[in-house]
Amino acid sequence: MNAEKTLENLSRNGFDAKYFETAAQAADYLAAQLHGKTIGFGGSVTLDTMGLYDRLCADNTLFWHWKQPADEAREKAAGAQAYISSANAIAGTGEIVNIDGNGNRVAAITFGP
């Protein structure tokens, strides 16, 4: 996949997309952007592997059903100031695909923060 062309297509489709060579660079960027916020997390092995939850806990209030009681965390995550989730797929055409078993991720992505 051509990352530059994909970023152009994502931008054309209304997304403010960023590309990072490493997970650490992406985590650094997000940590710099998010201070003193409530942040919801969607179920994501990518976010878990990045250690992003632990990284952002110091300066923010986080809600993630993988780390807290599920029902309460999902509800608070949907109403947070920011919501972070990985995509199931990103096409070179600039389309993002998300499929969700419970609906909490796609609901927060579509109607949430």
Contact map, one row per residue, 1 for C-alpha under 8 A:
11100100000000000000000000000000000000000000000000000000000000000000000000000000000000000001000000000000000000000
11111100000000000000000000000000000000000000000000000000000000000000000000000000000000000001000000000000000000000
11111110000000000010000000000000000000000000000000000000000000000000000000000000000000000001000000000000000000000
01111111000000000000000000000000000000000000000000000000000000000000000000000000000000000000000000000000000000000
01111111100000000000000000000000000000000000000000000000000000000000000000000000000000000001000000000000000000000
11111111110000000000000000000000000000000000000000000000000000000000000000000000000000000011110000000000000000000
00111111111000001110000000000000000000000000000000000000000000000000000000000000000000000000010000000000000000000
00011111111100000000000000000000000000000000000000000000000000000000000000000000000000000000010000000000000000000
00001111111110000000000000000000000000000000000000000000000000000000000000000000000000000001110000000000000000000
00000111111111111000000000000000000000000000000000000000000000000000000000000000000000000000111000000000000000000
00000011111111111000000000000000000000000000000000000000000000000000000000000000000000000000010000000000000000000
00000001111111100000000000000000000000000000000000000000000000000000000000000000000000000000010000000000000000000
00000000111111100000000000000000000000000000000000000000000000000000000000000000000000000000011000000000000000000
00000000011111110000000000000000000000000000000000000000000000000000000000000000000000000000000000000000000000000
00000000011111111000000000000000000000000000000000000000000000000000000000000000000000000000000000000000000000000
00000000011001111100000000000000000000000000000000000000000000000000000000000000000000000000000000000000000000000
00000010011000111110000000000000000000000000000000000000000000000000000000000000000000000000000000000000000000000
00000010000000011111000000000000000000000000000000000000000000000000000000000000000000000000000000000000000000000
00100010000000001111100001000000000000000000000000000000000000000000000000000000000000000000000000000000000000000
00000000000000000111111011000000000000000000000000000000000000000000000000000000000000000000000000000000000000000
00000000000000000011111010000000000000000000000000000000000000000000000000000000000000000000000000000000000000000
00000000000000000001111111000000000000000000000000000000000000000000000000000000000000000000000000000000000000000
00000000000000000001111111100000000000000000000001000000000000000000000000000000000000000000000000000000000000000
00000000000000000000011111110000000000000000000001000000000000000000000000000000000000000000000000000000000000000
00000000000000000001111111111000000000000000000000000000000000000000000000000000000000000000000000000000000000000
00000000000000000011011111111100000000000000000000000000000000000000000000000000000000000000000000000000000000000
00000000000000000000001111111110000000000000000001010010000000000000000000000000000000000000000000000000000000000
00000000000000000000000111111111000000000000000000000000000000000000000000000000000000000000000000000000000000000
00000000000000000000000011111111100000000000000000000000000000000000000000000000000000000000000000000000000000000
00000000000000000000000001111111110000000000000000000000000000000000000000000000000000000000000000000000000000000
00000000000000000000000000111111111000000000000000000011000000000000000000000000000000000000000000000000000000000
00000000000000000000000000011111111000000000000000000000000000000000000000000000000000000000000000000000000000000
00000000000000000000000000001111111000000000000000000000000000000000000000000000000000000000000000000000000000000
00000000000000000000000000000111111110000000000000000001001100000000000000000000000000000000000000000000000000000
00000000000000000000000000000011111110000000000000000000001100000000000000000000000000000000000000000000000000000
00000000000000000000000000000000011111000000000000000000001110000000000000000000000000000000000000000000000000000
00000000000000000000000000000000011111100000000000000000001110000000000000000001110000000000000000000000000000000
00000000000000000000000000000000000111110000000000000000000111100000000000000001110000000000000000000000000000000
00000000000000000000000000000000000011111000000000000000000111100000000000001001111100000000000000000000000000000
00000000000000000000000000000000000001111100000000000000000001110000000001011111111100000000000000000000000000000
00000000000000000000000000000000000000111111000000000000000001111000000000001000001110000000000000000000000000000
00000000000000000000000000000000000000011111000000000000000000011000000000000000001111000000000000000001100000000
00000000000000000000000000000000000000001111100000000000000000011100000000000000000010000000000000000000100000000
00000000000000000000000000000000000000001111111100000000000000000000000000000000000011000000000000000000000000000
00000000000000000000000000000000000000000011111110000000000000000000000000000000000000000000000000000000000000000
00000000000000000000000000000000000000000001111111000000000000000000000000000000000001000000000000000000000000000
00000000000000000000000000000000000000000001111111111000000000000000000000000000000011000000000000000000000000000
00000000000000000000000000000000000000000001111111111000000000000000000000000000000000000000000000000000000000000
00000000000000000000000000000000000000000000111111110000000000000000000000000000000000000000000000000000000000000
00000000000000000000001100100000000000000000011111110000000000000000000000000000000000000000000000000000000000000
00000000000000000000000000000000000000000000001111111110000000000000000000000000000000000000000000000000000000000
00000000000000000000000000100000000000000000001111111111000000000000000000000000000000000000000000000000000000000
00000000000000000000000000000000000000000000001100111111100001000000000000000000000000000000000000000000000000000
00000000000000000000000000000000000000000000000000111111110000000000000000000000000000000000000000000000000000000
00000000000000000000000000100010000000000000000000111111110000000000000000000000000000000000000000000000000000000
00000000000000000000000000000010010000000000000000011111111101000000000000000000000000000000000000000000000000000
00000000000000000000000000000000000000000000000000001111111111000000000000000000000000000000000000000000000000000
00000000000000000000000000000000000000000000000000000111111100000000000000000000000000000000000000000000000000000
00000000000000000000000000000000011110000000000000000001111110000000000000000000000000000000000000000000000000000
00000000000000000000000000000000011111100000000000000001111111000000000000000000000000000000000000000000000000000
00000000000000000000000000000000000111100000000000000000101111100000000000000000000000000000000000000000000000000
00000000000000000000000000000000000001111000000000001001100111110000000000001000000000000000000000000000000000000
00000000000000000000000000000000000001111000000000000000000011111011000011011000000000000000000000000000000000000
00000000000000000000000000000000000000011110000000000000000001111111010011001000000000000000000000000000000000000
00000000000000000000000000000000000000001110000000000000000000111111111111000000000000000000000000000000000000000
00000000000000000000000000000000000000000010000000000000000000011111110000000000000000000000000000000000000000000
00000000000000000000000000000000000000000000000000000000000000111111100000000000000000000000000000000000000000000
00000000000000000000000000000000000000000000000000000000000000111111110110000000000000000000000000000000000000000
00000000000000000000000000000000000000000000000000000000000000001111111110000000000000000000000000000000000000000
00000000000000000000000000000000000000000000000000000000000000011101111111000000000000000000000000000000000000000
00000000000000000000000000000000000000000000000000000000000000001000111111100000000000000000000000000000000000000
00000000000000000000000000000000000000000000000000000000000000001001111111110000000000000000000000000000000000000
00000000000000000000000000000000000000000000000000000000000000111001111111111000000000000000000000000000000000000
00000000000000000000000000000000000000010000000000000000000000111000011111111100000000000000000000000001000000000
00000000000000000000000000000000000000000000000000000000000000000000001111111110000000000000000000000000000000000
00000000000000000000000000000000000000010000000000000000000000100000000111111111000000000000000000000000000000000
00000000000000000000000000000000000000111000000000000000000001110000000011111111001000000000000000000000000100000
00000000000000000000000000000000000000010000000000000000000000000000000001111111001000000000000000000001001100011
00000000000000000000000000000000000000010000000000000000000000000000000000111111100000000000000000000000000100011
00000000000000000000000000000000000011110000000000000000000000000000000000011111111000000000000000000000000000011
00000000000000000000000000000000000011110000000000000000000000000000000000000011111000000000000000000000000000001
00000000000000000000000000000000000011110000000000000000000000000000000000000001111100000000000000000000000000001
00000000000000000000000000000000000000111100000000000000000000000000000000001101111110000000000000000000000110011
00000000000000000000000000000000000000111100000000000000000000000000000000000000011111000000000000000000000000000
00000000000000000000000000000000000000001111001000000000000000000000000000000000001111100000000000000000100010000
00000000000000000000000000000000000000000101011000000000000000000000000000000000000111110000000000000000000000000
00000000000000000000000000000000000000000000000000000000000000000000000000000000000011111100000111000000000000000
00000000000000000000000000000000000000000000000000000000000000000000000000000000000001111100000111100000000000000
00000000000000000000000000000000000000000000000000000000000000000000000000000000000000111110000111000000000000000
00000000000000000000000000000000000000000000000000000000000000000000000000000000000000111111011110000000000000000
00000100000000000000000000000000000000000000000000000000000000000000000000000000000000001111111100000000000000000
11101100100000000000000000000000000000000000000000000000000000000000000000000000000000000111111000000000000000000
00000100110000000000000000000000000000000000000000000000000000000000000000000000000000000011111000000000000000000
00000111111110000000000000000000000000000000000000000000000000000000000000000000000000000111111100000000000000000
00000000010010000000000000000000000000000000000000000000000000000000000000000000000000000111111110000000000000000
00000000000000000000000000000000000000000000000000000000000000000000000000000000000000111110011111000000000000000
00000000000000000000000000000000000000000000000000000000000000000000000000000000000000111100001111100000000000000
00000000000000000000000000000000000000000000000000000000000000000000000000000000000000111000000111110000010000000
00000000000000000000000000000000000000000000000000000000000000000000000000000000000000010000000011111000010000000
00000000000000000000000000000000000000000000000000000000000000000000000000000000000000000000000001111111110000000
00000000000000000000000000000000000000000000000000000000000000000000000000000000000000000000000000111110000000000
00000000000000000000000000000000000000000000000000000000000000000000000000000000000000000000000000011111100000000
00000000000000000000000000000000000000000000000000000000000000000000000000000000000000000000000000011111111000000
00000000000000000000000000000000000000000100000000000000000000000000000001000100000000000000000000010111111100000
00000000000000000000000000000000000000000110000000000000000000000000000000000000000010000000000000010111111110000
00000000000000000000000000000000000000000000000000000000000000000000000000000000000000000000000001110011111111000
00000000000000000000000000000000000000000000000000000000000000000000000000000100000000000000000000000011111111110
00000000000000000000000000000000000000000000000000000000000000000000000000001110001000000000000000000001111111111
00000000000000000000000000000000000000000000000000000000000000000000000000000000001010000000000000000000111111111
00000000000000000000000000000000000000000000000000000000000000000000000000000000000000000000000000000000011111110
00000000000000000000000000000000000000000000000000000000000000000000000000000000000000000000000000000000001111111
00000000000000000000000000000000000000000000000000000000000000000000000000000111001000000000000000000000001111111
00000000000000000000000000000000000000000000000000000000000000000000000000000111111000000000000000000000000110111
